[in-house]
Amino acid sequence: MKAHSCLTAGLFVLIPLTVEAQWTHRYPKLAGFSHHVYLEGYEMPLLTSGPIDPAPSPDGRSIAFGSRGWLWLMDLSSGAAARLTKTGEMDARAAWSPDGKQIAFVRDDSKDTKVMLLDVASLQERVLVDEPAIDLDPAFSADGKSVFYSSGVAGDLDLWRIDLATNAKTRLTTETGIELRPLAHPDGKRLVYIAKGSGHDDVRIRDLATGEERVLARGSIISNLRPSLSPDGKTIALTWPASDASGWELKLLGVEQPGPTVLLTGGHGLPVTPAWSADGRSVYFVEADDRQVMRLYRIGTGGGLATELHVSSWQWGVETAKVRIMTALAANPGQPAPARLAVRDGTGHPAIPDETQARFDGQNGIVFFYSPGTVEVTVPAGAVEVMAVQGLATPVVRAQTQAAAGEIKPVPITLTPLWDAKAAGWLAGEHHFHLNYGGPYHLTRADLLPMAAGEAMDVLTPLLANLHTRFEDQPLFAGAPRDQLPFIRFGQEVRAHFFGHVALVGADSLFWPWIWGPGYEVYSRDDRPNREALDFGRRHGGMNLYVHPVVRPNPFGPEGAGTVPTGFIADLVQGKVDGLEVACLWSDELGTTDLWYRALNLGFPVAATAGTDVMNNLYRTMAVGTTRVYVRTDPARGLAGYLENLAAGRSFVTNGPMLDFHVAASGPGDVIPRGKGKTPWSLTLSSSVPVERVELIVNGAVASTLPGLTEPGSRLYRGELALPAGGWVAIRAVSGATAVWPAMDSYAFAHSGPVWIGARGSTIPDVKRQAARELLTVFDTSEKNFQKAYDGVPAPALRAHYAAARAILDSLAAPASH
């Protein structure tokens, strides 16, 4: 039920947040990771449509694999695949015992993993390893008497061995970093495995008696690395990035003389999870097709053409049914409307269509996919639950039903948006996400359209970004922008890690180099401030943004100053920054607003922007647009008009709540005249998630605090404000509780752009001086970090850049002359 009321602004006590400021991890935390986005995205099992992680049986007659979150066993002569596991949890990464009687595998309950053992004949299961930590990648020893696995129980992921007779566990590796994918050598004395840490990813071989190791292959961000060892122990099959950055290749690597790799096949661009046949004559692998369905292939070890192995039938072991889910908007009943869906069977196990890329929302622990409006999903007969939303404006709708064996059960769902953005003159934009970033799918611009429709997005600017020293997806940037809704134009994230990441949105050319500064090999001490990239973006018709800038709630505290991008304040005070990513899944919104407020108080009209920073070709990634910006603009003006109004601050950012805010008759980005007396203001808050409080902000200070919404709905607020002589007014909405669907951030947050008083960029002298003094405390830390990192390096351009910034800040912070 919608809530409607009219409130007069009053002064309330500011309520502190008690939730974590940013998304950090869903699974048990590993030491050395500030957040788990790459660890969980790259190293954890996948739920797919079609086979993943093939495991050929020792007798060569069948192959086990994961699909739809269960294990299946496919008879190679008939192609029939029988389901082996049937629980509500998700199962993956099968590994055979040498005698072919048992399979070890990973079971995932969406919060933790454990290692299970399955008797193939009886299908009886038992828990093998269940630590209060991530447990992954079981593999039998050559004699079948023990199982190797990876576990985070000692802090980070290490290799362990468990004796099957005694259950005694032995830790094998202690190195800082993560060790994964143990593969027992047939000589019983050695172990091949993956080690990731210290800036590189290795394939290593280890002597189990002495601990002596050799590195067989080394690279950076080899995200799809899942090597397989040949039965004779002489050769490794592995997926490796193509040398021309066009995709990934399947290669062979010698164990005793590793040297150069031998190309086995390039597949069609992204072959993953290779596995040797029992006779050593061929290698199995999987690859996603253009509908994001994983397909199983086999290729001879001499190379040549790969042959697809089709699943002739899926034998579930129980009666099945289909649910036909039909979503529509309340304003257009009977008209199919795209939606984001989550489906669960009676055991709670996620269900997905035959053709789709499934994704896992790491905030809420939900597997989801997109529907064009009508979609069919196969499920075990019985109870079924469906959750549906469209973007952030619709409260989640849950539908529960019973589907009988053989039935196609219709499930109609009506979604009711609480706010119609387009009708109100706003377009929804997402300006920081990566279409392809090391995941097992290769997505194209066309793959953005179902996401945009399901999330009610109007403008998408996916960013090309480096995978360390690889610069992928450049052909996507060269493609013509989409000039109709949803507008799509590729941008670039320039990543000088030390100075801060910046996004160039709307620019017509790529900036080179994409990377420099401490932490990179070739450009590690380049004399190059971020302002070069920022100026380049402007010269080439784009808008520049600092992205995910603050990860802690208080950037001005003793521990927070060092987390602000080292180059940001120097670039800001020299007028080089167009926008700041105030809302992002991986940073803290309240901490970032504290930094943004100081920029506004200095008179720099830096626009508030938003982006998720999700990687869309991963399985474990939130939805595009679940952090977004709404811009007041006319769609007829196209992307150029949209970006112009975004830069002008005619916007609000949100991860859930919607803000229609006015001071007198002016909205965000507008200028209101200075005047005497009280000026009216109003806000219509519409939110599909609870909001704890609404705060009126004047020149960075909370002027009034009002209660929010305890349930989805809308509320009208009205009040009066005595305007100061200059500066700005804005509104924000915040929740102290963890957000729920349709949101995917750590807490609900929305913030309007500023309404300026008197002139765009106007200030109050005392407020301006205070902002400069506070920014100087952070700048001191940034400058010290720069001087330490560049000690002994001439770097005249950088030193002049920091000196100029200090002179500006010192001048702005100086006491008023009398």
C-alpha positions in Angstrom: 0.0 0.0 0.0 1.3 3.5 -0.8 1.7 5.9 2.0 0.8 9.6 1.3 1.4 12.4 3.8 2.4 16.0 4.0 5.1 17.0 6.5 6.6 20.3 7.5 10.4 20.3 7.9 11.7 20.2 11.4 15.0 19.5 13.1 15.7 15.9 14.1 18.8 14.2 15.5 21.0 12.7 12.9 20.8 8.9 13.3 24.1 7.1 12.6 24.3 4.2 10.2 25.0 0.8 11.7 25.4 -1.2 8.5 28.6 -1.8 6.6 29.4 1.1 4.3 30.1 -0.9 1.1 29.6 -4.3 -0.3 32.7 -6.3 0.8 31.9 -10.0 0.7 29.1 -12.5 0.9 31.1 -15.6 1.7 33.5 -16.0 4.7 36.1 -13.3 4.5 39.6 -14.1 3.4 42.6 -12.2 4.7 44.2 -9.8 2.3 41.0 -8.9 0.4 39.4 -5.5 1.1 36.4 -6.9 -0.7 35.7 -10.1 -2.6 34.4 -8.9 -5.9 37.2 -10.5 -7.9 37.7 -13.5 -5.6 34.0 -14.5 -5.6 33.6 -13.4 -9.2 36.6 -15.4 -10.6 37.3 -18.3 -8.3 33.9 -19.5 -7.1 31.7 -22.0 -8.9 29.1 -21.0 -11.6 25.5 -21.8 -12.1 25.0 -22.1 -15.9 22.5 -23.1 -18.5 24.3 -25.9 -20.2 27.4 -27.9 -19.0 30.3 -26.4 -17.0 33.4 -28.0 -15.5 33.4 -31.4 -17.4 34.9 -34.3 -15.6 35.4 -37.4 -17.8 35.0 -40.7 -15.9 38.1 -43.0 -15.5 36.5 -45.7 -17.7 36.0 -43.2 -20.6 32.3 -44.0 -20.9 30.7 -41.0 -19.3 31.4 -37.4 -18.3 30.1 -35.6 -15.2 29.5 -31.8 -15.3 27.6 -29.1 -13.6 24.4 -27.5 -15.0 21.6 -25.5 -13.5 23.3 -25.8 -10.1 23.3 -29.7 -9.9 25.7 -32.4 -11.0 24.8 -34.5 -14.1 26.3 -37.7 -15.6 26.2 -37.9 -19.4 26.6 -41.2 -21.2 29.0 -40.5 -24.1 27.5 -43.1 -26.4 23.8 -41.9 -26.1 24.2 -38.3 -25.0 21.7 -38.8 -22.2 22.5 -36.8 -19.0 21.1 -38.0 -15.7 20.9 -35.8 -12.7 23.1 -36.9 -9.8 22.3 -34.4 -7.0 18.9 -32.9 -6.1 19.2 -30.6 -3.1 18.2 -27.0 -2.8 21.9 -26.0 -2.6 24.1 -25.5 -5.7 26.6 -28.2 -6.7 29.6 -27.9 -8.9 33.2 -29.0 -9.8 33.0 -32.8 -9.9 36.2 -34.8 -9.4 36.4 -38.6 -9.9 38.1 -41.1 -7.7 40.6 -43.2 -9.6 38.3 -46.3 -9.4 35.3 -44.4 -10.7 33.2 -45.2 -7.7 33.0 -41.8 -6.1 32.8 -38.1 -7.1 34.0 -35.3 -4.8 32.3 -31.9 -5.5 31.6 -28.4 -4.1 28.3 -27.6 -2.5 27.3 -24.0 -2.2 24.5 -22.7 0.0 24.9 -19.1 -1.2 26.8 -18.1 1.9 29.5 -20.7 2.3 30.8 -23.8 0.5 31.8 -27.3 1.5 33.3 -30.4 -0.1 31.0 -33.4 -0.5 31.6 -37.0 -1.5 29.1 -38.9 -3.7 28.8 -42.6 -4.1 28.0 -42.9 -7.9 26.1 -46.2 -7.6 23.9 -45.4 -4.7 23.9 -41.6 -5.0 24.5 -41.5 -1.2 26.3 -38.3 -0.1 28.5 -37.4 2.9 30.1 -34.2 4.0 33.9 -34.4 3.5 35.0 -30.9 4.5 32.9 -28.2 6.0 35.0 -25.5 7.6 33.6 -22.1 8.7 35.4 -20.8 5.6 35.4 -21.1 1.8 36.2 -24.7 0.7 36.8 -25.4 -3.0 38.3 -27.6 -5.7 38.5 -31.2 -4.5 40.7 -33.7 -6.3 41.6 -37.3 -5.5 45.1 -38.4 -4.9 46.6 -40.8 -7.4 46.0 -43.8 -5.1 42.5 -42.6 -4.2 43.2 -42.7 -0.4 43.0 -38.9 0.1 41.4 -35.8 -1.4 43.3 -32.5 -2.0 41.2 -29.3 -1.7 41.5 -25.6 -1.2 40.3 -24.0 2.1 40.3 -20.5 3.7 40.2 -21.9 7.2 43.7 -20.6 8.0 43.0 -17.1 6.7 43.5 -17.1 2.9 42.9 -20.0 0.5 45.5 -22.7 1.0 45.9 -26.3 -0.2 45.0 -29.1 2.2 44.8 -32.9 2.1 42.2 -35.0 3.9 42.8 -38.7 4.6 39.6 -40.6 3.6 40.2 -43.3 6.2 41.0 -41.1 9.2 39.6 -37.7 8.2 42.9 -36.2 9.3 43.6 -32.9 7.5 47.1 -31.7 6.5 47.9 -28.1 5.4 50.2 -28.1 2.4 50.7 -24.4 1.5 51.2 -21.4 3.7 52.1 -18.7 1.2 50.2 -15.4 1.4 47.6 -15.3 -1.4 45.3 -18.0 -2.7 46.1 -21.5 -3.8 43.4 -23.3 -5.8 42.7 -26.2 -8.2 45.0 -28.9 -6.9 45.7 -31.7 -9.5 47.4 -34.8 -8.3 50.3 -36.0 -10.5 50.1 -39.7 -11.3 53.5 -40.3 -9.8 51.9 -39.7 -6.4 54.7 -37.4 -5.4 53.7 -34.0 -6.9 50.8 -31.6 -7.2 50.0 -29.1 -9.9 48.0 -26.1 -8.8 47.1 -22.4 -9.2 48.7 -19.8 -7.0 47.4 -16.2 -7.2 49.1 -13.3 -5.3 51.9 -10.8 -5.4 50.6 -9.3 -8.7 50.6 -12.5 -10.8 48.8 -15.8 -11.4 50.9 -19.0 -11.6 50.5 -22.6 -12.6 52.9 -24.4 -10.3 54.1 -27.9 -9.6 55.0 -28.8 -6.0 57.0 -31.7 -4.6 54.8 -33.0 -1.8 57.7 -34.3 0.3 60.0 -31.4 0.1 57.7 -28.5 -0.7 60.0 -27.5 -3.6 58.1 -25.8 -6.5 58.5 -24.7 -10.1 56.4 -22.1 -11.9 55.1 -23.6 -15.2 53.2 -20.5 -16.4 52.7 -17.0 -15.2 50.3 -14.1 -16.1 48.2 -11.4 -14.6 44.4 -11.6 -14.0 44.1 -15.0 -15.7 40.5 -15.2 -14.5 39.4 -18.2 -16.4 42.4 -20.3 -15.5 41.3 -23.8 -14.6 44.1 -26.1 -15.8 43.8 -29.9 -16.3 46.6 -32.4 -16.1 46.9 -35.3 -18.6 46.6 -38.8 -17.3 50.3 -39.5 -17.9 51.2 -36.3 -16.0 53.3 -34.9 -18.9 51.0 -32.1 -20.3 48.7 -29.4 -18.9 45.7 -28.1 -20.9 44.7 -24.5 -19.9 42.8 -21.5 -21.0 45.0 -18.5 -21.6 44.4 -14.9 -22.9 45.0 -14.5 -26.6 48.1 -12.5 -27.4 46.1 -10.0 -29.4 43.6 -9.5 -26.6 40.8 -10.7 -28.8 39.6 -13.4 -26.4 41.0 -16.6 -24.9 42.7 -19.7 -26.3 43.0 -23.3 -25.2 46.7 -24.3 -25.0 48.9 -27.2 -24.0 51.9 -26.8 -21.7 54.6 -29.3 -21.0 55.2 -30.2 -17.3 58.9 -31.2 -17.4 59.8 -28.6 -20.1 57.1 -25.9 -19.8 58.6 -23.3 -22.1 56.2 -21.9 -24.8 52.6 -23.1 -24.9 51.2 -24.9 -27.9 47.9 -23.6 -29.3 45.3 -26.3 -29.2 42.3 -24.3 -30.3 40.9 -20.8 -30.0 37.4 -22.2 -29.8 35.0 -19.4 -30.8 36.6 -16.9 -28.5 36.3 -18.1 -24.9 36.9 -21.8 -24.3 36.9 -22.6 -20.5 37.2 -25.4 -18.0 39.3 -27.9 -20.0 39.5 -31.6 -18.9 41.5 -34.5 -20.3 39.9 -37.7 -21.5 40.8 -40.8 -19.6 42.9 -42.1 -22.5 44.7 -38.8 -22.9 43.8 -38.5 -26.6 41.4 -35.6 -26.3 40.5 -32.6 -24.2 37.0 -31.6 -23.3 36.0 -27.9 -22.8 32.9 -25.7 -22.7 32.1 -22.5 -24.4 29.1 -20.2 -24.3 27.2 -19.5 -27.5 25.7 -16.2 -28.5 22.7 -16.9 -26.2 24.9 -17.4 -23.2 24.3 -21.2 -23.1 27.3 -23.3 -22.3 28.1 -26.0 -24.8 30.4 -29.0 -24.4 33.2 -29.7 -26.9 35.9 -32.3 -27.5 39.1 -31.8 -29.5 42.0 -34.2 -30.2 45.3 -33.4 -28.5 46.9 -32.9 -31.9 44.6 -30.0 -32.6 42.1 -29.5 -35.4 38.4 -28.9 -35.3 36.5 -29.2 -32.1 33.3 -31.4 -32.0 30.3 -30.5 -30.0 28.8 -33.2 -27.7 25.1 -32.5 -27.6 23.0 -33.6 -24.6 20.3 -35.7 -26.2 18.1 -35.7 -23.1 18.1 -34.4 -19.6 16.9 -37.0 -17.1 15.9 -35.2 -13.9 15.1 -38.3 -11.9 11.8 -36.8 -10.9 8.7 -35.6 -12.7 9.1 -32.1 -14.1 6.8 -29.2 -15.1 7.2 -25.8 -16.6 6.1 -22.4 -15.4 5.3 -19.8 -18.0 6.0 -16.4 -16.3 4.2 -13.5 -17.9 5.1 -10.0 -16.5 3.1 -6.8 -17.3 3.0 -3.3 -15.9 -0.2 -2.2 -14.2 -0.6 0.6 -16.7 -0.6 -1.8 -19.6 -2.3 -5.0 -18.6 -1.9 -7.9 -21.0 1.1 -6.2 -22.6 4.4 -8.2 -21.9 6.9 -6.1 -20.0 10.5 -7.0 -19.5 11.5 -7.9 -16.0 14.3 -9.2 -13.7 13.2 -12.6 -12.3 14.3 -15.1 -9.7 12.7 -18.6 -9.6 13.0 -21.2 -6.9 11.6 -24.7 -6.8 10.2 -26.4 -3.7 13.6 -27.1 -2.2 14.7 -23.5 -2.6 17.0 -24.4 -5.5 17.2 -21.6 -8.2 15.7 -22.4 -11.6 16.7 -20.7 -14.9 15.5 -20.9 -18.5 17.1 -23.1 -21.1 18.7 -20.1 -22.8 20.1 -17.4 -20.6 23.0 -16.1 -18.6 22.2 -16.5 -14.9 23.6 -14.0 -12.4 24.0 -14.1 -8.7 23.2 -11.1 -6.6 25.9 -11.2 -3.9 24.1 -8.7 -1.7 20.9 -10.6 -1.3 22.0 -14.1 -2.3 19.6 -14.5 -5.2 20.1 -16.1 -8.6 18.4 -13.9 -11.3 17.9 -13.6 -15.0 16.0 -11.4 -17.5 12.8 -12.0 -19.2 11.4 -10.2 -22.3 8.0 -10.4 -20.7 7.2 -14.1 -21.2 9.5 -16.9 -20.4 9.3 -20.6 -19.6 11.3 -22.4 -16.9 11.6 -26.1 -16.2 11.3 -27.1 -12.6 10.7 -30.3 -10.6 7.0 -30.7 -10.2 5.6 -29.2 -7.1 6.0 -25.8 -5.3 7.5 -22.9 -7.2 8.2 -19.3 -6.1 8.8 -16.4 -8.5 10.1 -13.0 -7.7 9.8 -10.2 -10.2 10.8 -6.5 -10.5 11.5 -4.0 -13.3 14.3 -1.7 -12.3 14.3 0.1 -9.0 10.9 1.7 -9.1 8.8 -1.5 -8.7 8.4 -3.2 -5.4 9.2 -6.9 -5.6 6.2 -9.1 -6.4 6.3 -12.7 -5.2 4.1 -15.4 -6.8 3.8 -18.9 -5.4 2.2 -21.7 -7.2 2.0 -25.5 -7.6 3.1 -27.0 -11.0 1.9 -30.5 -11.7 3.9 -33.1 -13.6 3.9 -32.4 -17.3 2.0 -29.1 -16.8 2.9 -25.7 -18.3 1.7 -23.6 -15.4 0.9 -19.9 -16.2 2.2 -17.4 -13.7 0.9 -13.9 -14.5 2.6 -11.1 -12.5 1.6 -7.4 -12.5 4.3 -4.9 -11.6 3.3 -1.5 -10.3 6.0 1.2 -10.6 5.8 3.8 -7.8 7.2 6.5 -10.1 7.2 6.9 -13.9 10.5 8.5 -14.6 9.9 9.2 -18.3 6.5 10.7 -17.7 8.1 13.1 -15.2 10.8 14.1 -17.6 13.8 12.0 -16.4 16.0 9.4 -18.0 17.9 6.7 -16.0 21.6 6.4 -16.7 24.4 4.0 -15.6 27.9 5.3 -16.2 30.3 2.8 -14.7 30.1 -0.9 -15.5 32.1 -3.3 -17.7 30.4 -5.5 -20.3 33.3 -8.0 -20.5 35.8 -8.2 -17.7 37.4 -11.6 -17.3 34.2 -13.7 -17.1 33.2 -16.9 -19.0 30.8 -15.1 -21.4 31.6 -12.9 -24.4 28.9 -10.2 -24.5 28.1 -7.8 -27.3 26.2 -4.5 -27.4 23.1 -6.4 -28.3 23.3 -8.3 -25.0 22.8 -4.9 -23.2 19.3 -4.5 -24.5 17.6 -7.2 -22.3 19.4 -5.9 -19.3 18.4 -2.3 -20.0 14.8 -3.4 -20.6 14.6 -5.5 -17.4 16.1 -2.7 -15.3 14.2 0.2 -17.0 17.4 1.9 -18.1 17.6 4.6 -20.7 21.3 5.4 -21.0 24.2 3.0 -20.7 27.9 3.9 -21.0 29.8 0.6 -20.5 33.5 1.3 -19.8 36.4 -0.4 -21.4 39.0 -1.2 -18.8 42.3 -2.9 -18.6 42.8 -6.4 -17.2 46.2 -5.4 -15.9 48.3 -5.1 -19.1 45.5 -6.3 -21.5 43.3 -3.8 -23.3 40.3 -5.7 -24.4 37.0 -4.9 -26.2 38.4 -2.1 -28.3 36.2 -3.0 -31.3 33.2 -2.3 -29.1 34.4 1.3 -28.5 34.8 1.7 -32.3 31.2 0.8 -32.9 28.7 3.5 -33.7 26.7 4.7 -30.6 23.1 3.7 -30.3 21.1 6.8 -31.1 17.7 5.6 -29.8 16.5 4.7 -26.4 18.2 3.1 -24.7 21.2 5.2 -25.7 24.4 3.2 -25.6 27.9 4.5 -26.0 31.1 2.9 -24.8 33.4 4.9 -22.7 36.8 4.2 -21.0 38.0 3.8 -17.4 41.6 5.1 -17.2 43.2 3.4 -14.3 46.2 5.0 -12.8 45.6 3.0 -9.6 47.8 5.3 -7.5 46.2 8.6 -8.6 42.6 7.3 -8.8 40.4 5.8 -11.5 38.7 8.2 -13.9 35.9 7.5 -16.5 35.8 9.2 -19.8 32.1 9.2 -20.9 31.0 10.4 -24.3 34.6 10.9 -25.7 35.1 10.0 -29.3 38.6 8.5 -28.8 40.5 6.3 -26.4 43.1 7.8 -24.1 46.6 6.2 -24.1 48.1 4.9 -22.0 45.2 3.4 -20.1 47.4 2.6 -17.1 50.4 4.1 -15.3 51.8 4.8 -11.9 53.1 2.6 -9.0 51.9 -1.0 -9.4 52.4 -1.2 -13.2 55.5 -2.6 -14.8 56.2 -0.3 -17.8 54.7 3.0 -16.7 55.3 2.6 -13.0 56.8 6.1 -12.5 55.4 8.0 -15.4 55.4 11.8 -15.0 51.7 12.0 -15.7 48.9 13.4 -13.6 45.3 12.3 -14.1 44.6 15.8 -15.5 46.0 14.6 -18.8 43.2 12.0 -19.1 40.6 14.5 -17.8 41.6 17.2 -20.3 41.7 14.6 -23.1 38.1 13.6 -22.3 36.9 17.2 -22.5 38.8 17.9 -25.7 37.2 14.8 -27.3 33.6 15.8 -26.5 33.2 13.8 -23.3 32.6 14.2 -19.6 35.2 13.1 -17.1 34.3 11.5 -13.8 36.3 10.3 -10.7 34.8 6.8 -9.9 34.4 4.8 -6.6 36.4 7.5 -4.8 35.7 6.9 -1.1 35.4 3.5 0.5 35.0 4.6 4.1 32.3 6.6 5.9 34.6 9.4 7.0 37.3 10.4 4.5 38.4 13.3 6.8 39.1 11.0 9.7 42.6 9.7 10.6 42.1 6.5 8.7 40.0 7.8 5.9 42.3 10.5 4.3 44.6 7.9 2.8 41.7 6.2 1.0 40.8 9.3 -1.1 42.3 9.0 -4.6 45.8 10.6 -4.5 45.1 12.8 -7.5 41.5 13.9 -6.8 42.0 17.0 -4.8 44.8 18.3 -6.9 42.6 17.8 -10.0 39.5 19.3 -8.3 41.0 22.6 -7.2 42.5 23.1 -10.7 39.1 22.8 -12.2 39.6 19.5 -14.0 36.8 17.4 -12.6 33.4 17.3 -14.2 31.7 14.6 -12.1 32.1 12.5 -9.0 30.6 9.0 -8.6 28.6 9.7 -5.5 26.9 6.3 -5.6 28.6 3.0 -6.4 28.3 -0.6 -5.1 32.0 -0.8 -4.2 32.3 2.5 -2.4 30.5 4.3 0.4 27.9 6.9 -0.5 27.9 8.9 2.7 31.7 9.1 2.8 31.7 10.2 -0.9 29.1 12.8 -0.2 31.3 14.3 2.5 34.0 14.7 -0.1 31.6 16.0 -2.7 30.1 18.6 -0.3 33.6 20.2 0.1 33.9 20.5 -3.6 30.6 22.2 -3.9 31.4 24.5 -0.9 34.6 25.6 -2.8 32.3 26.7 -5.7 33.2 23.8 -8.0 29.9 22.6 -9.5 31.0 19.0 -9.7 28.1 16.8 -10.9 27.0 13.8 -8.9 27.0 10.6 -11.0 26.5 7.0 -10.3 27.5 3.5 -11.5 27.5 0.0 -10.2 31.0 -1.0 -11.4 29.7 -4.5 -12.1 31.2 -6.9 -14.6 28.4 -8.2 -16.7 30.0 -11.3 -18.1 30.5 -12.8 -14.6 28.0 -15.0 -12.9 28.6 -13.5 -9.5 27.7 -9.9 -10.2 24.9 -7.5 -9.3 22.5 -6.1 -11.9 23.5 -3.2 -14.1 21.6 0.0 -13.1 21.0 -1.0 -9.5 23.1 2.1 -8.8 22.1 4.8 -11.2 21.6 8.5 -11.9 18.3 10.1 -13.2 18.8 13.1 -15.4 16.1 15.7 -16.2 16.2 16.0 -20.0 14.3 15.7 -23.2 14.9 12.3 -25.0 14.7 14.1 -28.3 18.0 15.8 -27.5 19.7 12.4 -27.5 22.8 11.4 -25.6 24.5 14.8 -26.1 21.6 16.6 -24.4 21.5 14.0 -21.6 25.2 14.4 -20.9 24.9 18.2 -21.0 22.2 18.1 -18.3 24.1 15.5 -16.3 27.1 17.8 -16.3 24.8 20.7 -15.2 23.7 18.7 -12.2 20.0 18.4 -13.3 20.0 14.9 -11.7 19.8 12.7 -8.6 21.7 9.5 -7.9 20.1 6.5 -6.2 20.3 2.8 -5.4 16.6 2.6 -4.6 14.7 5.7 -3.5 13.4 8.2 -6.1 13.6 12.0 -5.4 11.4 14.7 -7.0 12.9 17.7 -5.2 12.2 21.4 -5.7 13.1 24.6 -4.0 10.4 27.1 -4.9 9.9 26.1 -8.6 13.5 25.1 -9.2 15.0 21.6 -9.4 18.5 20.2 -9.1 21.0 22.1 -11.2 18.9 25.2 -11.4 19.7 28.6 -9.8 17.3 30.3 -7.4 17.5 34.0 -6.6 18.8 35.2 -3.2 16.0 36.6 -1.2 14.7 37.5 2.2 12.2 35.5 4.3 11.4 31.8 3.9 11.5 29.9 0.6 9.3 26.9 0.2 10.7 23.5 -0.7 9.0 20.2 -1.6 10.0 16.5 -2.1 8.0 13.6 -3.4 9.8 10.5 -2.2 8.9 7.2 -3.9 10.8 4.1 -2.8 10.4 0.4 -3.3 12.7 -0.2 -0.3 12.5 1.2 3.2 14.0 4.6 3.9 15.0 5.5 7.4 15.3 9.2 7.0 15.2 12.2 4.7 17.6 15.0 5.2 17.6 18.5 3.8 21.2 19.6 3.1 22.3 23.2 3.0 26.0 23.9 2.2 26.9 20.4 3.4 25.1 20.5 6.7 21.9 18.7 7.7 19.3 21.5 8.1 16.3 19.2 8.7 15.8 15.5 9.3 12.4 13.8 8.6 11.2 10.2 8.9 11.2 8.1 5.7 9.2 5.1 4.7 8.9 1.8 6.5 7.5 0.0 3.5 7.3 0.6 -0.3 5.3 3.7 -1.1 5.4 7.5 -1.7 5.3 10.5 0.6 5.1 14.2 0.0 7.2 16.5 2.1 6.8 20.3 2.3 8.7 22.9 4.3 10.2 26.3 4.3 13.8 27.4 4.4 15.6 30.6 5.2 18.2 30.6 2.4 21.7 31.7 3.2 23.5 34.3 1.1 25.0 31.8 -1.2 25.8 28.1 -1.8 23.4 25.3 -2.4 20.5 23.2 -1.2 20.0 19.5 -1.8 18.1 16.5 -0.4 19.1 13.0 0.4 17.3 9.8 1.6 19.2 7.1 3.6 18.3 3.8 5.2 20.0 2.3 8.2 19.1 -1.2 7.2 20.5 -3.4 4.5 18.7 -2.9 1.2 16.5 -5.6 -0.3 15.2 -6.3 -3.8 15.0 -4.6 -6.1 18.0 -2.8 -4.6 21.4 -4.6 -4.4 23.6 -2.1 -2.4 24.6 -2.2 1.2 22.0 0.4 2.3 19.4 2.5 0.6 20.6 5.9 -0.5 19.6 8.7 -2.9 20.9 12.3 -3.3 19.8 15.1 -5.5 22.0 17.5 -7.3 22.4 20.9 -5.8 20.0 23.8 -6.3 22.3 26.8 -6.4 21.6 30.1 -4.6 22.2 33.2 -6.6 24.6 31.7 -9.2 26.0 28.4 -10.2 29.0 27.7 -8.0 28.1 30.4 -5.5 29.7 30.1 -2.0 29.7 31.6 1.4 33.2 32.8 2.4 33.4 31.1 5.8 32.0 27.9 4.5 34.4 28.0 1.5 37.5 28.6 3.8 36.4 25.7 6.1 36.0 23.4 3.1 39.5 24.4 1.9 41.0 23.7 5.3 39.3 20.3 5.5 40.5 19.4 2.0 44.0 20.4 2.9 44.1 17.7 5.6 43.4 15.1 3.0 45.6 16.8 0.4 48.5 16.6 2.9 48.2 12.9 3.0 47.9 12.6 -0.8 51.0 14.8 -1.3 53.0 12.8 1.2 52.0 9.5 -0.5 53.0 11.0 -3.8 56.4 12.2 -2.6 57.1 8.8 -1.0 56.1 6.9 -4.1 58.1 9.2 -6.4 61.1 9.6 -4.2 64.2 10.0 -6.4 62.1 10.4 -9.5 62.3 13.9 -11.2 58.6 14.0 -12.3 58.5 17.8 -13.0 54.9 17.7 -14.3 53.5 15.9 -11.3 55.5 18.0 -8.8 54.3 21.2 -10.5 50.7 19.8 -10.4 50.8 19.2 -6.7 52.5 22.5 -6.0 49.9 24.4 -7.9 47.1 22.6 -6.0 48.7 23.4 -2.7 49.0 27.1 -3.6 45.3 27.2 -4.5 44.2 25.5 -1.3 46.5 27.6 0.9 45.0 30.7 -0.7 41.4 29.5 -0.3 42.0 28.4 3.3 43.7 31.7 4.4 42.0 33.8 7.0 39.9 36.6 5.7 41.7 39.9 5.5 40.3 42.9 7.4 
